[in-house]
Amino acid sequence: MSYAPLAPPGLAVEDRTQEIARELLERARREHHHLTTLNRWTKRVLAWSLSDAQLKAGVLRFIDCLPSLTTPQAVARHLHDYFPLHHLRLPAAFRLGVSLSRPGLLTAPAVSAVVRHIVEQVARQFIAGSHLHDALGLIHRMADRGVLVSFDVLGEQVTSDDEANTSVRRYTTLISELSTACRRLHAPDAVGDRPLVHLSIKPSSLSAHFDPVSFEESVADALRRLRVIARDAVDHDVAITLDMEQYRLRDLTLELARRLLVEPGLGERLQLGIVLQAYLRDTPQVFGELLSWLRDHGRRLSVRLVKGAYWDSEVAYAKQRGWLLPVYHNKRQTDEAFERLTEQMLSHRELVRPELGSHNIRSIAHAMAVAESLGSSKDAVEYQLLYGMGDAIQGAIRQLGFPVRVYAPLGELIPGMAYLVRRILENTANESFLRQDLE
Ligand SMILES: Cc1cc2nc3c(=O)[nH]c(=O)nc-3n(C[C@H](O)[C@H](O)[C@H](O)COP(=O)(O)OP(=O)(O)OC[C@H]3O[C@@H](n4cnc5c(N)ncnc54)[C@H](O)[C@@H]3O)c2cc1C
């Protein structure tokens, strides 16, 4: 099937988009008085790390390596390397901290403990917890607000078979414990036809050899483990979504989804989802091919449309190799592609269950306006937001009667660091919607 060109959005859709966006913004502002997007303290830390490009690079590199620094001396040494007192305009308190943390000084352990504490405080804004009771607590808190949850077990890109097997055990334990606990608590399995327990899975956590260079072997190795998780998910009525990671892993991830969907005895029972990234130039073509495949095989799939979380690393990776950029150059192109893909997704509801992963009021309002123009009911699209980001927007969407799911990472701080670094990049990118204050 070829990808049908879309008609330019009608004026009615544009007018309604703006009307709904105003309404959402108004409600989000009211919610904002008691729900902050990020707490003030985290905002201050993020604003400070953005104040200078060199400083931002230092903060991100430091956070990235902090998990592997096992002694206060190592923390002190890295503080000195990444925050040179002569070159950076550092706040007075931080300058004092860096000088007190010199590896030879007795104050180094105290400063190292303070630094770890600060990083943990920021991480807690984005990571829901590390225990089953944290997950259950969140399901309950969110259920009170009419919001569903998808859990993500932190940790990605495993480097050994043992690590990959551990990932599988984490996923299957979470599936059985969450569904058992929900049943014990008499929580319904599904809200409407939406599953209460939902898991997001990083394909790179399923195989130490997940590499397009050896495509068949990679798919076979990851599929072997994914099958175990999928069977458990079916047995416990849990839905799973394969998260989308770097561009180079995209085709492997889609192939995994296709293979699972045709597994005898499993494919037709599994509630499976994939993610499409609007910042990739070839996503419309890939989506068109996926729709044809679904039609030919008589399958339906959940599709979470996002803009894409790896923009900086995709650009760096392609530039290092002298390749054409797979992603758009400027944010506006990504935003426009997101809207075209939203229309495409909503026009094929017989093949896909649409989900929209965005905190951007314009992008969300546009999806609502398109769904309305197609005569769809309010539950045609599930609106998804990241835990700790956009709480006020989440409340506004619920108030208008649309389904909302929060994507909540679970796990320890240390394996969560890569995730945290990405969240920080998103929150401090100049063009990010979340930097625009609701006040
Ligand atoms: C529930 C949920 C699940 C998610 N799952 C995934 C996933 O599996 N895989 C994944 O990759 N991401 C995922 N994301 C993250 C998502 O891709 C975005 O990074 C994030 O939501 C920010 O986009 P926005 O629409 O909320 O905000 P906006 O501020 O409107 O958009 C920011 C986005 O615009 C794009 N952008 C920024 N600068 C430029 C530029 N110069 N040129 C081109 N594009 C640019 C980037 O994609 C950036 O993330 C998920 C998000 C949510 C809410």
PDBQT file of the ligand as one rigid body, heavy atoms in Angstrom, charges set to zero:
ROOT
HETATM    1  C1  LIG A 501       4.227   8.469  27.299  1.00  0.00    +0.000 C 
HETATM    2  C2  LIG A 501       5.465   8.789  26.531  1.00  0.00    +0.000 A 
HETATM    3  C3  LIG A 501       6.240   7.750  26.035  1.00  0.00    +0.000 A 
HETATM    4  C4  LIG A 501       7.385   8.024  25.290  1.00  0.00    +0.000 A 
HETATM    5  N1  LIG A 501       8.068   7.008  24.714  1.00  0.00    +0.000 NA
HETATM    6  C5  LIG A 501       9.111   7.287  23.883  1.00  0.00    +0.000 A 
HETATM    7  C6  LIG A 501       9.769   6.268  23.137  1.00  0.00    +0.000 A 
HETATM    8  O1  LIG A 501       9.457   5.075  23.220  1.00  0.00    +0.000 OA
HETATM    9  N2  LIG A 501      10.783   6.639  22.315  1.00  0.00    +0.000 N 
HETATM   10  C7  LIG A 501      11.179   7.943  22.165  1.00  0.00    +0.000 A 
HETATM   11  O2  LIG A 501      12.094   8.225  21.375  1.00  0.00    +0.000 OA
HETATM   12  N3  LIG A 501      10.559   8.927  22.864  1.00  0.00    +0.000 NA
HETATM   13  C8  LIG A 501       9.562   8.636  23.716  1.00  0.00    +0.000 A 
HETATM   14  N4  LIG A 501       8.952   9.657  24.403  1.00  0.00    +0.000 N 
HETATM   15  C9  LIG A 501       9.558  11.013  24.453  1.00  0.00    +0.000 C 
HETATM   16  C10 LIG A 501       9.097  11.868  23.292  1.00  0.00    +0.000 C 
HETATM   17  O3  LIG A 501       9.657  11.376  22.101  1.00  0.00    +0.000 OA
HETATM   18  C11 LIG A 501       9.507  13.340  23.436  1.00  0.00    +0.000 C 
HETATM   19  O4  LIG A 501      10.889  13.419  23.586  1.00  0.00    +0.000 OA
HETATM   20  C12 LIG A 501       8.907  14.088  24.585  1.00  0.00    +0.000 C 
HETATM   21  O5  LIG A 501       7.594  13.706  24.794  1.00  0.00    +0.000 OA
HETATM   22  C13 LIG A 501       8.945  15.606  24.285  1.00  0.00    +0.000 C 
HETATM   23  O6  LIG A 501       8.059  15.917  23.234  1.00  0.00    +0.000 OA
HETATM   24  P1  LIG A 501       6.739  16.835  23.501  1.00  0.00    +0.000 P 
HETATM   25  O7  LIG A 501       5.813  16.742  22.345  1.00  0.00    +0.000 OA
HETATM   26  O8  LIG A 501       6.219  16.449  24.806  1.00  0.00    +0.000 OA
HETATM   27  O9  LIG A 501       7.354  18.282  23.681  1.00  0.00    +0.000 OA
HETATM   28  P2  LIG A 501       7.891  19.384  22.570  1.00  0.00    +0.000 P 
HETATM   29  O10 LIG A 501       8.594  20.335  23.405  1.00  0.00    +0.000 OA
HETATM   30  O11 LIG A 501       6.708  19.831  21.782  1.00  0.00    +0.000 OA
HETATM   31  O12 LIG A 501       8.812  18.582  21.636  1.00  0.00    +0.000 OA
HETATM   32  C14 LIG A 501      10.151  18.300  21.957  1.00  0.00    +0.000 C 
HETATM   33  C15 LIG A 501      10.621  17.340  20.893  1.00  0.00    +0.000 C 
HETATM   34  O13 LIG A 501      10.765  18.030  19.644  1.00  0.00    +0.000 OA
HETATM   35  C16 LIG A 501      11.811  17.418  18.919  1.00  0.00    +0.000 C 
HETATM   36  N5  LIG A 501      12.850  18.420  18.621  1.00  0.00    +0.000 N 
HETATM   37  C17 LIG A 501      13.442  19.260  19.509  1.00  0.00    +0.000 A 
HETATM   38  N6  LIG A 501      14.357  20.036  18.889  1.00  0.00    +0.000 NA
HETATM   39  C18 LIG A 501      14.345  19.670  17.582  1.00  0.00    +0.000 A 
HETATM   40  C19 LIG A 501      15.061  20.095  16.413  1.00  0.00    +0.000 A 
HETATM   41  N7  LIG A 501      15.987  21.067  16.474  1.00  0.00    +0.000 N 
HETATM   42  N8  LIG A 501      14.786  19.510  15.244  1.00  0.00    +0.000 NA
HETATM   43  C20 LIG A 501      13.851  18.522  15.129  1.00  0.00    +0.000 A 
HETATM   44  N9  LIG A 501      13.130  18.091  16.197  1.00  0.00    +0.000 NA
HETATM   45  C21 LIG A 501      13.381  18.644  17.406  1.00  0.00    +0.000 A 
HETATM   46  C22 LIG A 501      12.387  16.299  19.786  1.00  0.00    +0.000 C 
HETATM   47  O14 LIG A 501      11.767  15.098  19.398  1.00  0.00    +0.000 OA
HETATM   48  C23 LIG A 501      11.969  16.723  21.194  1.00  0.00    +0.000 C 
HETATM   49  O15 LIG A 501      11.865  15.622  22.078  1.00  0.00    +0.000 OA
HETATM   50  C24 LIG A 501       7.795   9.382  25.114  1.00  0.00    +0.000 A 
HETATM   51  C25 LIG A 501       7.011  10.413  25.611  1.00  0.00    +0.000 A 
HETATM   52  C26 LIG A 501       5.863  10.140  26.300  1.00  0.00    +0.000 A 
HETATM   53  C27 LIG A 501       5.040  11.280  26.794  1.00  0.00    +0.000 C 
ENDROOT
TORSDOF 0
